[in-house]
Structures are given as C-alpha cells and as structure tokens.
Amino acid sequence: MNKADIKKVVLAYSGGLDTSIIIPWLKENYNNCEVVAVAANVGQADELEGLEEKAIKTGASKLYVLDLTDEYVDDYIIPTMKAGAIYEEYLLGTSHARPCIAKALVEVAKKENADAIAHGCTGKGNDQVRFELAIMHFAPNMPIIAPWREWDIKSREEEIDYAEAHNVPLKINRETNYSKDKNLWHLSHEGLDLEDAGNEPMYEKKGFLEMGVSPIDAPDKPTYIELEFDKGIPVALDGKKMSAKEIILELNKIGGANGIGILDIVENRLVGMKCRGVYETPGGSILYKAHSVLEQICLDKLTMHEKQKLSVTFAELVYNGLWFSPLREALSAFVDKTQERVTGKVRLKLYKGNMINAGVWSDYSLYSEEIATFGESDFFYDQKDAAGFINLFGLPTKVQAIVDGK
C-alpha cells in the first residue's frame, strides 16, 4: 500500500479512546487524508450521543451513524443462539458484532469511493482478524489500515497522552480506563485490575456493572418469565408477541435486575495468548438457557448430540472471524433444519444470578410421561426386553473379556 495513494479513508468509529485518536493520527501520517467516520449502532445506546460533533471537531469530514440493530439481531445473534454456540463459556457478544459492522463499512467505503478502510483494533486482539476477514470477503482488494500495528504508541496511557496533546475530548480518565465493548447483547470489561487473574472483579462497586447488578444486590424474591419460541426463534415474552430484538432488550432489563449473565473468564484468544475478561450478557444468557431447555424435549438423541458437537465448531468460526465462510453457512443450514420443531414455551425462575427451569411445553415434545414413568407402562415399554438389549449391546465387552482371560 502506497501512502501517497490514500486520499480518503473510511474509519470504523466508536468515539472511544482508540478511534478518537486515530482521526488526527491518520491525517498526520497519511498526507492529511480525508477521514469519513462510520459509527455502527449495534445497540450501544448512550455511547452514540454527541458523536457527530466529536468526530468533526477531531478532524473527520463527516460521520455516518448506521442503525444495524435489527440486522445484527436477526442475521447474527439469533443464528448463533440457535446453534447453541458458546466459546469457552463466552456468548460471543463482540465476535458476531464485528462482521455485521465490517459489512456496513465496506458499503460506505464503496459509496464514498474511499481508498482504504481503517479500524482501531490492537495487534494483540481478535477483532483485527474479524474486521479484516469480513472486509476481505466483501472488498478483497481494499487496503486496510490498522494504526495499532503501525504507530509507536504502546499503551492506553500513551493513547491518553496523545489525545490530550491533540485536544481530543475524552469521557474516561486514567483510573477508570477499562477497555470496554458494548452492544445490545453484552458488555465486556478488560484491563486495569482485571489483568491480574488473582483480583476479584469489583461487582459491588458502583459503576462497574452497567447492564445489571451483582447477584448479592439482586432481589430476595425470584422473578418468573415465560419465553415462547417458533422454530428456535424467540417470538413472545410473558405472553406478549415481540420481535427478537425487543425480547432481548426486555430480557436485559429483567436479567440485569436479577444479577443474571455475569461471566469472569480467562479465554484463549485467536492470536495465541490468554486474556481475562468480565462479560455482562443478561438477556442473552436467559435466551440461551430457555432455548436449550426447549431443545431437550424437541430434539431426538442423535440430532441433539451431533448439534452439541457442531456447536463448538460454530462458536470457533464466529470467534475466529470466519462468519462469512462456507462452513459457517453450511452449519447454519444444518441448524435451521434441526429447529423445524423447536417450537414451544419455557418458564424460568430467575434468582440472584441463577436461572432455574420451571416448566417446558411443546406440541412437538418427544418426552412421554407414559414411557418414562417408573409405574406400569408395558404397552410402550416392556422391561423384560432390556435383557436382550443389554446382551447384544454388551457383546463386544464380553468377547474382549474372554480374549483377555486367555
């Protein structure tokens, strides 16, 4: 990439520390190029307030604010949830937002006839891969600028120094400078005291948790909810028909108030290192739990077990930035087939961070009380038949024992 050829750059812009200082840095290091900022609304709410004024004052020529919330939920979150995809307990909140945002970046870059796309991901993180693989998919010849892999800045403290020197307004300070990512699905926290795996997160400290409260501070009385699914997709909450996005937003409130969905893990990053993060995913945790409970009665044994195995692969693809890959698309087709009869209602009891199954119903239920009962059920199941089954099933074990005995 010849810097002299870069006249206009589209920047993935959040208004946070990284992307805020990237605007003046691009102009300084890429021949005073025009910077078009793009803020993708994936549900970060108040973080979008005052963004246009900030972007323009910092040096951008304009700011696009794109509402991607419906697309993000319907095309990324729900397919991942239906797959039961979980990466090392993490519900992939940052992971599946990135391809959604990157797709929109390419659309703006083509509209603006931009010469390059820039992002604020660090050279140590996963997001650089997620952004760039998605950009490659939609614009394989588009140059990509990743300042963290070029500049001499080594830490967030040095970023703050740069911002202050260039009069870039900040909403953070050095003492509360957690690295955060927020959208309608989750909020992540990294850095500062969390970098020491021996430090307990400050869940009870005011302002640390943003989407809910610590289980300790949750109500002493449980909250009951009922979720209804149609072919694996949430369609109603407590009897009220709602869109999947509306359900997630409402579950965030209910789950957050009950201390649901707080996760503290040391995960294996794609780039090879381990990293600690604290995640808040209240609504998502409830949705995953309810969907799993419904699948228990709607899926046959072989399908359920195969789906559970493939869910690990699905999660790794999403985590590793391979959303727009043939394998992920093929797995989604498999998942959609498994969901044809995942229709019904689930009741959960939420209590101080716990999600307790309180009932499940489906017209497609494969569970039969008459078969499973410890009482009389010879019409469906003759217990005497078990002897022959065990003899045949155990034949390889018996033969091996006889051979070993010789």
N, C-alpha and C positions, 0 to 999 in steps of 0.2 A: 504494500500500500504506500503510494507516494503522497506524503502530506500536502504537497502543493496542489494536488488534485481535489482535496477536500474543501469544498466551498460551503456546503450545508450539511449539518448533522442533525439527525433526529435522536433525542435523548429520552430514555426511559426515566421519568422524573417523578419522584415522590415528595419532594420538598424536605426530605430528611437530610442528615449531615452529608452523606456521600454524594448524592445527586446535586445538592445545592452548590457544593464547591466545584463540581465537575463543569458547570457552565463557565465560570471565569477561567478555569484551567484549560478547557477546550479552546477558548478564544485566544489565550496566551500561547498555546502550543500548536494550534492548527490554523495559523495565519488569519486570526481574527474571523474565523468562520461564523456563519450564521448558525445559531442553535435553536432548533424547534423542540420545545419541551412537550412531552406527552405524559399526562397523568392518567393512568388507568384506574377507574373506580371499580374495585372488586370488593367493596364493602368496608373500606377503612373510615368511612363517615367523616368525623370532625377533622381528620388529617388533611382533608381537601380544602378546608376553609382558608381563604386568603392566599391560595396557592398561585393564582394568576399574577397578582401584584408582586409576590415574592419572586416569581420566575422572571418577570420583565425587569424588575429592579436589579436582579442578579446578572442580567445580560442576555436573556433569551429574547428572540424576536416575537414569539407568540407561545401560547400554551393551549394544547388540546386537552380537554377533560372528557374522557370517554367512559360512558356508563356500560360496563361489561358485566354487571351483576347477574342478570338473567342468563346470559351466555355461560358465565363461569359456573353457575349452579347446575344448569341443565346439561351442559356439554362436558363438564369436567368433574364436578363434585359428585353428582348422582351416579354417573357410570363407575366411578371409583368406589363409592359406597356400596353399590350393588355387587361389585366384585368382592367386597369384604377385604379390600386391600389395606393392609397395615404394615408399615415399615418399622420393625423393632419397637412396637407399641405406638409409634407416631402416626397420626391420622393424615399426614401429607398435606397440611394446610398451605405451606409455602410452595411445595412441589408442584401441585396441579394448578396453582395460580400463574406460574411463570409462563407455560406455553400459551395460555389464554392471553396474557399481556403481550408476549412476543409477537403473536399473530397480528394483534392490533398495531403494534409498532411498525411492522412491515407494511401494513395497509396505508399508514400515514406517510411512511417513507416514500412509497410509490406515488402517492398523491402529491407530495411536496417535491418530487424529483430530487430527493436527498442523495448525497454522495456516500453517506455512511450512517450506521446506527451505533449509538453509544449506550453503555449501561454502567451502573455503579457497583457491580458485584466484585468482591475481592478475589484475588488469585488463590485463596485458600478454601473458598466455599464451593457449594454445589450449584448455586444459582447461575454462575457464569456458564456452566455447561447447559443448564436448562434453557436459558435465554438463547444461547448461540446455536444449539441444535435446532430449536424451533425456527430461528431466523434462517438458518441454512435450508430448512425444509421449504420455506415459502420464497426465499430470495437467495439461492445458492451462491450468487456472485456478489452479494452485498458486503462491502468491507465492514468490519466490526471493530469499534474502538473500546477498549477496556482500560480506563485510566489506572486502575489499581495494579495493572501489570506493566505500566509504563513509568508512572511518576516515582518520586523519591520519598513520598510520604509513607511512613511505616506503621503508624498507629492512629487510633481515633483522637488521641490527644493532639497529634500533629495536624490532623484534619481540622480540629477546632482552632488551632493556631492559624492555619491557612485561612479559615473562614473569617476570623477576627481581622486578619491583615487585609482582607479584601471586602470588608464591610458586608459580609453575608449574614443576614439575620438568622438566629438560631432559637429554637424553643427548648433546647436542652442545656444542661450545664455539666461540668466535669464530674460531679458527684453522682448524678443520676443518668449517666450516659450509657444505659443498656442498649445493645443492638436489638432492635425490635422489628418485627414484621407483622402487620395487622391486616386482616380482611374479614369478610362476613363469616368465615369458617373458623378462624383461630387468631391467636396472638402468641408470638414467640418472644422469648427473652434470652439473650446471650450476653456474655461479657461480665466485667467487673467482678464481684464476689462469686459469681456463678462459675468462673473459670477454675476455682478451687473445688474439686469434687467433694471435699470434706465439709464444705459450708452448706448448711441447711438454707434453702430459699426463704426469704422473708415474707411468707404468705400473709401473715397477720399485720404487716406494716402497711399503713395507709398509702395507697397509690401504687403498690407493687402489682397486685392483681387488678386488671382493668375490666375483664369480662364477667367477673363474679367475685365470690368471697371464698375465704378458706373454709373447709368443712367445719372447723371449730366455731366459726361465726355464723354458720348456716342455721336455719330454724330448728327447733327441737321437735317440731311436728312434721311428719312426712307429707310430700306432695304427690298426688296420683295424676298420671296423664294417660291418655289413650291415643295411640297413633294408628292410622289406617293406611294401608299400602295397596296399590294396584300394580301388579306385575313388577313388584320390587320398588316402585316409586312412591314416596310419601304423598298422600293426597288429602289427608284430613288430620286435624289435631283436636282432640276432645269433641268430636262430632261436627266440627266446622270445616267445610271444604276450603282448602287454601292451596296456593302454589307451593312448590318445593322451597322456593326462596323465602316465602312468608313463614313457612313452618320452621325453617332453620333459624330465622331471626327471632321468632317467638320462643323456640326451644333454647336459644342463647340466654334469653331473659330468665326463663324458668330454671334451666340448668345452672346458670351462674348464681342465682339466688340460693341454690341448694348445694353449692360447692362441688358441682359435677365437672369432670373433664380436665382436671389439673394433672399434668404429667411432668416428671423430672427424670430425664434420661441422659446417658452418655451414649450417643449414637455413632455409628460408623459412617463417616462421610464418604462420598464417592471418590474424592481425591486422595483417600488413604488414611487420613487421620481420624482420631476420635474427638468428638466435640460434645460438650454438655449444653443442654438447652432445657428451658422450662416452657411448656406449652399450655395454653388455655384453649380448650375446644369443648365448651359445654354442650351446645346444641348438637354438634357432630358426634360426640360420644353417645348421646342418647339415641340418635338416629341409627348408629352402627349397632347398638345393643338391641334395639327393638327389631331391626331388620334381621339380625342373627336369630333372635327368638322365633320369629315367624318362619324363617327358613328351616328351623329344626322340625317343624311339623309338616312342611310343604314339600321338602326335597327328599327324594329317595336316598338310600345309604350311599350307593356308588357315586351318584351325581354330587352329593354333598361333600364326600371325601375328596373327589377329584377337584371340585371347585376350591376347597380349602387349600389344596396343594398349589393350584394355579394362582391363588390369590397372592401368594408370596412372590411369584414371578411378576404378577401385575404390579404389585407395590414397588418392586425393584425397578421396573421400567419407568414408573412415574417418578420415583425418587431420583433416578439417574438421568432424567431429562429426555426419555425416549417416548414421550406421549405420541408423537407423530411417526410411529414406527409400524411396520406391517404386523409385527407380533402383537403389539398392544391393541390394534384394531381387530385382529383375529380373536384375541382373548375377550374383547368386548362383545363380539358376536356370539361367542360361547356363553358368556354371562347372560346376555339378553335371552338366549334360549332357555337357560336354567330358571329365569324369572317369570316365565309364562304363567305359572300357577302360584307364584309368591304373592298372593292376594289375601288380605285379612286384616285383623285388628290385634294390637298388642297393648296391654296395660302394664305400666311400670310404676313402681313406688320409688320416689327419689328421697333420699335421706342422708344428709351430711356426707356428701361425696359418693354415696352408694346408689347403684341402680339395681333394683330388686324386681325380678319377674313377678307380676301379679295377675297374670292371665293372658291367654292367647287363643284366638279363634280364627278359623278359616274354612270355607266351603271346600277347599282342596286339601284339607288335612289328611295325612296318611296315618295319623295316630288313631288307634282304635282301642277304646277302653275295654271293649269286649275281648279283644285278643290279649291285651297286656295284663288284664286282671289276674290276681292270684286265686280268684274263685273259679267256678265251673265255666269252661268255655270250649268244651270238646268239639262243638260244631265247627269252630275256627281252628282250633289247635289241640291236637291230641298229644299229651305229654309223653306218651309211650313212644311216639315217633322219634323223640330226641335220642334214644339209644342207638338206633340205626345211623342217624346223622353223625353222632359222635364217633362211632366205629369207622365210618368212611372218612370223616374229616381227620381223625387221628391215625389213619393207616400209615402215612409216611413216618410219623413219630414212632409207631410200634415197630415198623420194619427197621428203622435206624437203630432202635434199642436192641433188637435181635442180632443185627450185624455187629454192633459194638460189643455185645455179650460174647461173641465168638472170639 
